[in-house]
Amino acid sequence: MKWLIVSDTHGLKNEVAELKKRYEGQVEALIHCGDSELRADSPEIQNYLTVEGNCDLPGNFPNEIVRQSGPLKLLVAHGHLLGVRTSPANLIYRGLEEKADVICYGHTHFAGSFKEQGMIGINPGSLRLPRNYPEGTYVILDLSPDRKRIRVNYFNFKGEPVKKFTTEYSWDVK
């Protein structure tokens, strides 16, 4: 099972639409962690689970989404309201409150993932303005068929793997 996670596209329309088209029928969900700077009725963002970022029009999207998708419970938040630039602590606490398996967030434009308290935190980086890699990145989250491992696969927009950030975690079913 797979999920696409993208964030901080800051007005990119063609790229958001291209990722949707590229992974159509191949992923359980399309996730946008905010700062799309698109209107909720923009065709490019349709079918994405999208949260509001600090650069989005207020009220266009919810501040966070909690959703069961296949066997995983996902918490999606941009992160600015949880102070992710200074510490992931509030993000982790929020994930614990929701009993999330995976926390998807953005805001920092830094690609990377971590495992804490049995949850996997994923920041796909920014597709438009990356801060710790020369090209924009997105993630394909891949749950192994035996549901014991979760692989966080990073790619540049061309679909080429970015091995520097790609990580595999054991998953403890709750």
Beta strands, then each sheet from edge to edge (+ up, - down):
strand 1: 2-6
strand 2: 30-32
strand 3: 48-50
strand 4: 64-69
strand 5: 72-77
strand 6: 102-104
strand 7: 112-116
strand 8: 119-123
strand 9: 137-143
strand 10: 149-156
strand 11: 167-170
sheet 1: 3+ 2+ 1+ 9- 10+ 11-
sheet 2: 4+ 5- 6- 8- 7+
end
